[in-house]
Amino acid sequence: MYSKETTIRNESGFHIRPAQLFVEQAGRYQSKITLLSKAANAEVDAKSILGLMTLGLSQGNPVVVAAEGPDEREAVESLVALIDGGFGEA
């Protein structure tokens, strides 16, 4: 298992567009991927848009991306980069 902590950076938080981008990117990997909200102390399947939306993440919330499987490191690094880049929002 490989995991990495980061913080939601975009101003509007983890709304539907970032969640969709996250699920699409997570779906490219074979590994089982989860997203843990440290604020809510809840963990969801990173490939489930409904699960991600239930976390209610906003700017400044710390999260942990974790993966287990053949491409776990690549998956985590890719998803953390997406979060750190603010999901491409200005």
N, C-alpha and C positions, 0 to 999 in steps of 0.2 A: 504494500500500500504506500502511496505517495500523496502528500497533502501540502497545501500552502495557504497561508492566511493573507488576506488583503482587505481593502476597505472600499465600499461603494463610493465612487467619486462623482458621478454625474449628478447635476443639480436636481433633476426630476426623479432620481432614485431608480428602482428596479421595476419600472412599469411594463406594459405589454410589449413594446418594441424591444427593449433590452432582453426581456425574458425570451422572446422569439429568437433573437440572435443567439442567445446562450444555448437554447435547446438545439438549434440547428448545428451549432458548432460542436456541442457535446455528442450529437448523433453521429458525427464523423468517426468516433472512436469506439473500439470494441469493449474497452474497460467499463466497469460499473462505476459511475461517477455520481457523487453526492455533493450537495451544497449545504453547509451548516451555517445558520444564522446564530452568531454568538449572542446577539441582543435578545432574540426570542428563544434561544436554546432549543432550536428545532432543526431537524435535518430532513432534506427531501431529495428525491431522485432528480438529478440535474437534467434528465432527458424528458421530464414531465413539466410542461408549461403551467398546468394547473397547480402542481406542487410548488413551483417557484413563486407563483403569484400569491400563494397563501402566506409566504414569509413576510410580506409587507415591508420589504427593505427600502430604506431611504438613504439619502446622502449621509455619509459618515458611519454607517453601520458596518461593523467588522464581520467578515465571512471567512469560512474555510472551504476551499475546494479540495475534495479528496477523490482519488481514483484507485481502483484495484483491477489489474489486468495487464495484458501484453503491451499496451501503449499508455500506461498510467502516467508516466512522467510527461510525455508529450501532451496528453490531454489536459493535465493540470496546468502546465505552463501556458498552453494556448488559451485556456479559459481565464486564467489570472490576467494575462495580457489584454484580453477583451474587457475585463472589468477595469483594469488600470487605465485603459485607453478611453474610459467613459462611454463605451459602446458606440464610439464614433460621434457622440453628440458634442456640440460646441459648448 
